[in-house]
Amino acid sequence: MQTLSTKPLSRIKTKGQTTVPKEIRSQIGLIEGDVLEWAVEGIKVTIMPKRLIDAAPIP
């Protein structure tokens, strides 16, 4: 018996691009321009949002 996935899905486009599903973006507060870090362990891929800080000294 085959079960349907209830997890959001996305497709990889011709240039390797994919879209983070809206419900995921909303749930973790991702907005346009955010940076994502990718990690691979075997066949498992983990994507983590990264908050970058300006490296310039604060006056």
GROMACS elastic network, one bead per residue, 0.5 to 0.9 nm:
[ bonds ]
;  ai    aj funct       b0    kb
    5     8     6  0.79451   500
    5     9     6  0.86812   500
    6     9     6  0.88599   500
    8    20     6  0.89464   500
    8    21     6  0.65454   500
    8    23     6  0.80074   500
    8    24     6  0.80228   500
    9    20     6  0.86742   500
    9    21     6  0.72641   500
   10    18     6  0.64316   500
   10    19     6  0.61876   500
   10    20     6  0.71161   500
   10    21     6  0.68882   500
   11    17     6  0.83069   500
   11    18     6  0.59110   500
   11    19     6  0.74984   500
   12    15     6  0.79485   500
   12    16     6  0.55717   500
   12    17     6  0.55270   500
   12    19     6  0.80665   500
   13    16     6  0.52963   500
   13    17     6  0.51122   500
   13    18     6  0.61433   500
   14    17     6  0.71280   500
   15    18     6  0.89799   500
   19    22     6  0.85093   500
   20    23     6  0.84507   500
   20    24     6  0.66371   500
   20    25     6  0.64933   500
   21    24     6  0.54157   500
   21    25     6  0.63884   500
   21    26     6  0.87654   500
   22    25     6  0.50328   500
   22    26     6  0.60407   500
   22    27     6  0.84229   500
   23    26     6  0.51836   500
   23    27     6  0.59992   500
   23    28     6  0.87764   500
   24    27     6  0.50520   500
   24    28     6  0.63466   500
   24    29     6  0.82171   500
   24    30     6  0.81112   500
   25    28     6  0.56125   500
   25    29     6  0.56066   500
   25    31     6  0.71143   500
   26    29     6  0.50577   500
   26    30     6  0.65084   500
   26    31     6  0.84851   500
   27    30     6  0.80491   500
   28    49     6  0.87069   500
   30    33     6  0.86359   500
   30    34     6  0.64412   500
   30    49     6  0.76984   500
   31    34     6  0.58205   500
   32    35     6  0.89448   500
   34    49     6  0.71638   500
   34    50     6  0.73521   500
   34    51     6  0.75774   500
   34    52     6  0.88394   500
   35    48     6  0.85892   500
   35    49     6  0.59669   500
   35    50     6  0.54626   500
   35    51     6  0.70761   500
   35    52     6  0.77856   500
   36    47     6  0.62988   500
   36    48     6  0.55188   500
   36    50     6  0.56722   500
   36    51     6  0.88224   500
   37    46     6  0.81120   500
   37    47     6  0.55809   500
   37    48     6  0.51037   500
   37    49     6  0.61660   500
   37    50     6  0.64722   500
   38    45     6  0.69293   500
   38    46     6  0.58037   500
   38    48     6  0.65863   500
   38    49     6  0.89914   500
   39    44     6  0.83126   500
   39    45     6  0.57349   500
   39    46     6  0.51597   500
   39    47     6  0.65027   500
   39    48     6  0.83171   500
   40    43     6  0.68805   500
   40    44     6  0.58128   500
   40    46     6  0.64407   500
   40    47     6  0.89927   500
   41    44     6  0.52281   500
   41    45     6  0.65017   500
   41    46     6  0.81878   500
   42    45     6  0.81220   500
   52    55     6  0.89295   500
   53    56     6  0.88458   500
   54    57     6  0.80829   500
   55    58     6  0.88079   500
